[in-house]
Amino acid sequence: MARLEVSRPTAFLIGGAAGLPPDLMESAHERLSLGPLTLPHQLARVVLAEQLYRGLAIAAGHPYHH
């Protein structure tokens, strides 16, 4: 079964300049990074939303780059 076919509650947390607390990081099932840059929260949300859209569009076979 593909990972996209398995649903579970999902939350995305965006940490501050110092990151997220270690205990919170350890309790995460998965982690992702938008890169080594420190982004303002509002910009990080836009970048995350675009990357999620891009990944889902590509997985669905849509021509994202065209």
Residue pairs with C-beta under 8 A, 6 or more apart in sequence:
4 56
4 59
12 48
13 20
13 24
14 41
14 44
14 45
14 48
17 38
19 25
25 31
34 44
34 47
34 48
34 51
39 47
54 64
57 64
58 64
